[in-house]
Amino acid sequence: MNNQSHNLLILGSMDEFVELVELARNRGYRTIVVDGYADGPAKRYADAKYDIPITDAKALAEVCKRERVDGIITAYSDILFQCLCRLSDLTGIPSYCPSAGMNFLRDKTLMKKMFEDLSIPTPQSFVVSSKDESFPVVNYPCVIKPVAGYGSRGVFVVEDEAQARARVVEAECVSSQGKAIMEEYNPDYEFNMIAWVADGAVHAVSIADREKSSEVSWEVPHVSRIVYPSRLQDSVREEALAIVQRVSAYVGLRNGPICMQFFWSAKRGLQVCEIAGRVFGYEHELLFYSSGLRVEDLLLDTVYDKKSLRCRLEDHDIDSFSRCCCGLYFHGREAVIGSMDGAVAAIGNAGDSVCESFMYYREGERVGHGFGEKPYVARIYLCAENYDSLDHSTFDLYRSFDVCDENGKSIVYHNELPSYE
């Protein structure tokens, strides 16, 4: 396809947007990449770039006018999705979801109200404040998290009310609304589901196993592996897809991505954790490796080619992925890195099972857990013909991968393989 008349604004310039910019240009679209990062990798490939904070909707609207923008795309972040909807309101350029509906996918108190209206099962939760004289009666352990936060920041597991009170203060500081949520803790199997809406109809793009490991007692277990496709998807697909269909209609999302994080066990059934109007970050590569489907094609089709979008989604079958793939996440303690030799050797010994590997720090740099920093030192993508081979390669890397501090002590969190019996 070649259509030089289209001027596409892309909100976001970090590494996950590079392929989107390149594919858009290959289709003949003129690309304008905008965010506050002057050195964002995707800006090097764009036809035009602007260093403007994504929250400055008026300045972005001026760019749209100046560049004659007729389409806007973003992905991978709740904040980017929110800014896209607000920019759409100012410019009249269509977005995936109206702002009124977006609020239900961004504010966790409104999301819980939506779940209640739609009779969607979800862990019991309450909005709490550090100023409250007493907290609701809940079963401990429970989770404390911000009402409107980002990623897993400000999310804690607590064992009693004294711990809860201390962590509520921290969650309030992270929340853009200064509020916190106390929520029932669910230890069941966890899943990420990517779905796509085309003309109001929801299509399942993928269901993945979201595996976790425990390291720090007061933190929620950290994500250690994401597996495509889920080996339990036959047990959850029908109910999960029906829920996403109801939510997309409720919020008015007729074309675009909608993703759901949820729990399931044979005993407890399905409980929804959250639903978002964006694609899960660092999972679109796994989707491509396992099935050949590109999220970037879906994003571009959503804006400019609805017919191709419908055909692409109808041809996609989540039961026919060609390979099993996973993303491994090696989290690290806050420390200065002294040696990466153990990591380099482990990746090298893994051989052809490694599709890609990303090291986020170098020797002499400090691993940080603050806002804008990466709490994991590495991300590794593996592919195999079956789950047994994937688990074997994963176990070898879990056992051998290591990063040490300046004193030779390991700073890598322990990762473990779960049982799917």
KOLVEXRO-117870 format. One line per field, with one value per residue (C-alpha): residue number from 1; residue in one letter; x, z, y. Coordinates in steps of 0.5 Angstrom, whole numbers, plus 500, padded with zeros to 3 digits. Layout:
<tidrens>
i: NUM, ...
aa: A, ...
X: X, ...
Z: Z, ...
Y: Y, ...
</tidrens>
This chain:
<tidrens>
i: 1, 2, 3, 4, 5, 6, 7, 8, 9, 10, 11, 12, 13, 14, 15, 16, 17, 18, 19, 20, 21, 22, 23, 24, 25, 26, 27, 28, 29, 30, 31, 32, 33, 34, 35, 36, 37, 38, 39, 40, 41, 42, 43, 44, 45, 46, 47, 48, 49, 50, 51, 52, 53, 54, 55, 56, 57, 58, 59, 60, 61, 62, 63, 64, 65, 66, 67, 68, 69, 70, 71, 72, 73, 74, 75, 76, 77, 78, 79, 80, 81, 82, 83, 84, 85, 86, 87, 88, 89, 90, 91, 92, 93, 94, 95, 96, 97, 98, 99, 100, 101, 102, 103, 104, 105, 106, 107, 108, 109, 110, 111, 112, 113, 114, 115, 116, 117, 118, 119, 120, 121, 122, 123, 124, 125, 126, 127, 128, 129, 130, 131, 132, 133, 134, 135, 136, 137, 138, 139, 140, 141, 142, 143, 144, 145, 146, 147, 148, 149, 150, 151, 152, 153, 154, 155, 156, 157, 158, 159, 160, 161, 162, 163, 164, 165, 166, 167, 168, 169, 170, 171, 172, 173, 174, 175, 176, 177, 178, 179, 180, 181, 182, 183, 184, 185, 186, 187, 188, 189, 190, 191, 192, 193, 194, 195, 196, 197, 198, 199, 200, 201, 202, 203, 204, 205, 206, 207, 208, 209, 210, 211, 212, 213, 214, 215, 216, 217, 218, 219, 220, 221, 222, 223, 224, 225, 226, 227, 228, 229, 230, 231, 232, 233, 234, 235, 236, 237, 238, 239, 240, 241, 242, 243, 244, 245, 246, 247, 248, 249, 250, 251, 252, 253, 254, 255, 256, 257, 258, 259, 260, 261, 262, 263, 264, 265, 266, 267, 268, 269, 270, 271, 272, 273, 274, 275, 276, 277, 278, 279, 280, 281, 282, 283, 284, 285, 286, 287, 288, 289, 290, 291, 292, 293, 294, 295, 296, 297, 298, 299, 300, 301, 302, 303, 304, 305, 306, 307, 308, 309, 310, 311, 312, 313, 314, 315, 316, 317, 318, 319, 320, 321, 322, 323, 324, 325, 326, 327, 328, 329, 330, 331, 332, 333, 334, 335, 336, 337, 338, 339, 340, 341, 342, 343, 344, 345, 346, 347, 348, 349, 350, 351, 352, 353, 354, 355, 356, 357, 358, 359, 360, 361, 362, 363, 364, 365, 366, 367, 368, 369, 370, 371, 372, 373, 374, 375, 376, 377, 378, 379, 380, 381, 382, 383, 384, 385, 386, 387, 388, 389, 390, 391, 392, 393, 394, 395, 396, 397, 398, 399, 400, 401, 402, 403, 404, 405, 406, 407, 408, 409, 410, 411, 412, 413, 414, 415, 416, 417, 418, 419, 420, 421
aa: M, N, N, Q, S, H, N, L, L, I, L, G, S, M, D, E, F, V, E, L, V, E, L, A, R, N, R, G, Y, R, T, I, V, V, D, G, Y, A, D, G, P, A, K, R, Y, A, D, A, K, Y, D, I, P, I, T, D, A, K, A, L, A, E, V, C, K, R, E, R, V, D, G, I, I, T, A, Y, S, D, I, L, F, Q, C, L, C, R, L, S, D, L, T, G, I, P, S, Y, C, P, S, A, G, M, N, F, L, R, D, K, T, L, M, K, K, M, F, E, D, L, S, I, P, T, P, Q, S, F, V, V, S, S, K, D, E, S, F, P, V, V, N, Y, P, C, V, I, K, P, V, A, G, Y, G, S, R, G, V, F, V, V, E, D, E, A, Q, A, R, A, R, V, V, E, A, E, C, V, S, S, Q, G, K, A, I, M, E, E, Y, N, P, D, Y, E, F, N, M, I, A, W, V, A, D, G, A, V, H, A, V, S, I, A, D, R, E, K, S, S, E, V, S, W, E, V, P, H, V, S, R, I, V, Y, P, S, R, L, Q, D, S, V, R, E, E, A, L, A, I, V, Q, R, V, S, A, Y, V, G, L, R, N, G, P, I, C, M, Q, F, F, W, S, A, K, R, G, L, Q, V, C, E, I, A, G, R, V, F, G, Y, E, H, E, L, L, F, Y, S, S, G, L, R, V, E, D, L, L, L, D, T, V, Y, D, K, K, S, L, R, C, R, L, E, D, H, D, I, D, S, F, S, R, C, C, C, G, L, Y, F, H, G, R, E, A, V, I, G, S, M, D, G, A, V, A, A, I, G, N, A, G, D, S, V, C, E, S, F, M, Y, Y, R, E, G, E, R, V, G, H, G, F, G, E, K, P, Y, V, A, R, I, Y, L, C, A, E, N, Y, D, S, L, D, H, S, T, F, D, L, Y, R, S, F, D, V, C, D, E, N, G, K, S, I, V, Y, H, N, E, L, P, S, Y, E
X: 500, 503, 499, 503, 497, 497, 500, 501, 502, 506, 505, 512, 519, 522, 525, 518, 516, 522, 518, 512, 515, 519, 512, 508, 514, 514, 506, 508, 505, 509, 511, 511, 514, 512, 514, 519, 525, 530, 534, 528, 530, 524, 525, 531, 527, 521, 520, 519, 520, 518, 520, 514, 511, 505, 501, 501, 495, 495, 502, 500, 494, 498, 503, 497, 495, 501, 503, 496, 495, 490, 491, 494, 497, 500, 501, 504, 502, 496, 499, 500, 493, 490, 494, 491, 484, 485, 488, 483, 478, 482, 483, 477, 482, 479, 482, 481, 476, 472, 475, 469, 470, 477, 476, 474, 480, 485, 482, 481, 475, 471, 474, 471, 464, 464, 466, 460, 455, 457, 457, 464, 468, 474, 478, 474, 477, 476, 479, 483, 486, 492, 488, 482, 482, 480, 481, 476, 475, 479, 483, 490, 495, 492, 495, 496, 496, 495, 488, 491, 499, 503, 506, 507, 510, 507, 504, 505, 503, 501, 500, 496, 493, 500, 503, 497, 497, 505, 504, 498, 502, 507, 501, 498, 505, 505, 498, 496, 490, 493, 489, 490, 486, 486, 485, 484, 490, 489, 494, 491, 494, 495, 494, 495, 490, 491, 484, 482, 476, 474, 467, 465, 467, 472, 477, 482, 489, 493, 492, 499, 501, 504, 508, 511, 517, 517, 523, 522, 516, 513, 513, 508, 511, 515, 514, 519, 516, 511, 509, 506, 501, 498, 498, 491, 487, 482, 480, 479, 478, 471, 469, 475, 473, 466, 468, 472, 466, 462, 467, 469, 461, 461, 466, 465, 471, 469, 476, 483, 486, 484, 488, 486, 490, 486, 486, 484, 483, 479, 477, 476, 474, 476, 477, 479, 485, 484, 483, 487, 486, 493, 498, 502, 509, 514, 509, 508, 515, 513, 506, 510, 515, 510, 504, 507, 502, 505, 501, 504, 500, 494, 495, 496, 490, 486, 487, 487, 485, 479, 478, 485, 484, 478, 481, 487, 483, 479, 485, 488, 487, 490, 490, 494, 501, 507, 512, 512, 515, 517, 520, 524, 525, 531, 530, 536, 537, 539, 546, 552, 554, 561, 561, 556, 560, 555, 549, 553, 556, 549, 546, 551, 550, 543, 544, 539, 533, 535, 531, 533, 536, 536, 541, 539, 545, 553, 558, 559, 552, 547, 540, 535, 527, 525, 520, 523, 528, 528, 528, 530, 537, 535, 530, 531, 526, 526, 523, 522, 517, 514, 513, 518, 523, 521, 521, 528, 531, 528, 531, 538, 538, 534, 540, 546, 544, 548, 550, 554, 556, 562, 564, 562, 555, 549, 544, 539, 532, 531, 526, 522, 518, 511, 507, 501, 498
Z: 500, 498, 501, 501, 503, 510, 516, 522, 529, 533, 541, 544, 541, 545, 543, 542, 537, 532, 528, 528, 525, 520, 518, 517, 512, 508, 507, 505, 511, 513, 520, 526, 532, 539, 546, 551, 550, 545, 544, 543, 538, 534, 532, 528, 523, 523, 517, 523, 530, 536, 543, 547, 553, 551, 557, 553, 549, 547, 544, 541, 538, 534, 531, 529, 525, 523, 520, 517, 521, 520, 524, 531, 534, 541, 545, 550, 556, 560, 560, 553, 551, 556, 552, 546, 548, 550, 544, 540, 544, 542, 535, 532, 530, 532, 537, 539, 545, 547, 553, 558, 556, 557, 564, 566, 563, 567, 574, 578, 582, 576, 573, 579, 579, 571, 573, 578, 573, 568, 574, 572, 578, 581, 587, 593, 594, 598, 597, 603, 606, 610, 614, 616, 623, 621, 615, 612, 614, 609, 609, 610, 606, 601, 596, 597, 590, 588, 585, 578, 578, 573, 572, 578, 582, 589, 589, 596, 599, 607, 612, 617, 618, 621, 615, 610, 614, 612, 605, 604, 605, 599, 594, 595, 593, 587, 585, 581, 585, 591, 593, 595, 594, 599, 595, 596, 594, 589, 588, 582, 575, 572, 565, 560, 554, 548, 544, 538, 537, 529, 528, 535, 535, 539, 537, 541, 539, 545, 552, 555, 562, 566, 571, 578, 583, 590, 592, 597, 602, 602, 594, 590, 586, 581, 573, 571, 565, 560, 556, 549, 548, 555, 556, 560, 555, 553, 560, 560, 553, 552, 559, 558, 551, 553, 559, 554, 549, 555, 557, 550, 549, 556, 554, 547, 544, 537, 534, 537, 542, 549, 554, 560, 566, 570, 575, 574, 578, 577, 585, 584, 577, 573, 577, 573, 575, 570, 563, 559, 552, 550, 548, 554, 553, 551, 549, 542, 540, 543, 539, 533, 534, 536, 531, 526, 527, 528, 533, 528, 523, 527, 530, 523, 520, 526, 523, 516, 513, 517, 512, 512, 520, 520, 515, 519, 525, 522, 519, 526, 530, 537, 537, 531, 534, 530, 536, 544, 546, 552, 555, 561, 566, 571, 576, 580, 587, 587, 587, 582, 577, 578, 573, 567, 566, 568, 564, 558, 559, 560, 554, 550, 552, 551, 543, 538, 543, 544, 539, 542, 549, 552, 557, 561, 565, 564, 569, 573, 573, 578, 578, 580, 582, 582, 577, 570, 571, 570, 576, 571, 569, 563, 558, 554, 549, 548, 542, 542, 538, 545, 552, 555, 551, 553, 560, 559, 556, 561, 567, 564, 564, 571, 574, 570, 569, 574, 575, 581, 585, 586, 591, 587, 590, 586, 585, 581, 584, 584, 579, 579, 574, 577, 576, 571, 574
Y: 500, 507, 513, 519, 523, 521, 524, 520, 522, 517, 519, 515, 515, 509, 503, 499, 504, 504, 498, 502, 508, 504, 500, 506, 509, 503, 503, 510, 514, 520, 520, 525, 522, 526, 526, 529, 525, 528, 522, 517, 512, 512, 519, 517, 514, 519, 524, 529, 530, 534, 534, 536, 532, 528, 531, 538, 537, 544, 544, 537, 540, 545, 540, 536, 543, 545, 538, 536, 530, 525, 520, 519, 512, 510, 504, 500, 505, 507, 514, 515, 512, 517, 523, 520, 521, 528, 530, 527, 531, 537, 536, 532, 526, 519, 515, 508, 510, 516, 520, 519, 511, 512, 514, 507, 504, 509, 510, 504, 506, 507, 501, 497, 501, 498, 491, 492, 494, 489, 483, 482, 478, 481, 481, 485, 492, 499, 506, 508, 514, 514, 519, 514, 512, 504, 500, 495, 488, 484, 477, 478, 478, 483, 488, 496, 500, 507, 509, 511, 509, 507, 499, 496, 502, 503, 496, 492, 486, 487, 482, 486, 493, 496, 494, 496, 503, 504, 502, 506, 512, 510, 508, 515, 518, 514, 515, 521, 522, 521, 515, 508, 502, 496, 489, 482, 478, 473, 467, 464, 463, 470, 471, 477, 477, 482, 483, 487, 491, 492, 495, 493, 486, 483, 478, 474, 476, 472, 469, 469, 466, 471, 467, 471, 469, 472, 475, 481, 479, 486, 487, 483, 477, 480, 478, 473, 470, 471, 465, 465, 462, 460, 453, 454, 458, 453, 454, 461, 464, 463, 467, 472, 474, 475, 480, 484, 484, 487, 492, 495, 496, 499, 504, 506, 502, 500, 500, 498, 494, 492, 488, 484, 482, 476, 470, 463, 457, 451, 452, 460, 461, 467, 474, 480, 484, 490, 492, 497, 501, 499, 493, 490, 493, 488, 483, 485, 481, 475, 475, 476, 470, 465, 467, 471, 477, 484, 489, 494, 492, 492, 499, 502, 498, 501, 508, 507, 501, 498, 492, 489, 490, 485, 480, 480, 479, 474, 470, 470, 463, 463, 456, 455, 459, 456, 456, 457, 463, 467, 473, 472, 478, 478, 483, 486, 489, 497, 496, 498, 493, 490, 484, 482, 476, 471, 474, 474, 467, 464, 468, 465, 458, 458, 458, 458, 458, 466, 470, 477, 479, 486, 488, 495, 496, 496, 495, 501, 503, 503, 499, 503, 502, 509, 512, 512, 507, 499, 495, 489, 488, 484, 481, 475, 472, 465, 460, 453, 448, 446, 447, 442, 445, 452, 450, 447, 453, 457, 453, 453, 461, 461, 457, 460, 468, 472, 479, 481, 488, 491, 486, 480, 478, 477, 482, 478, 476, 469, 466, 460, 455, 454, 448, 447, 441
</tidrens>
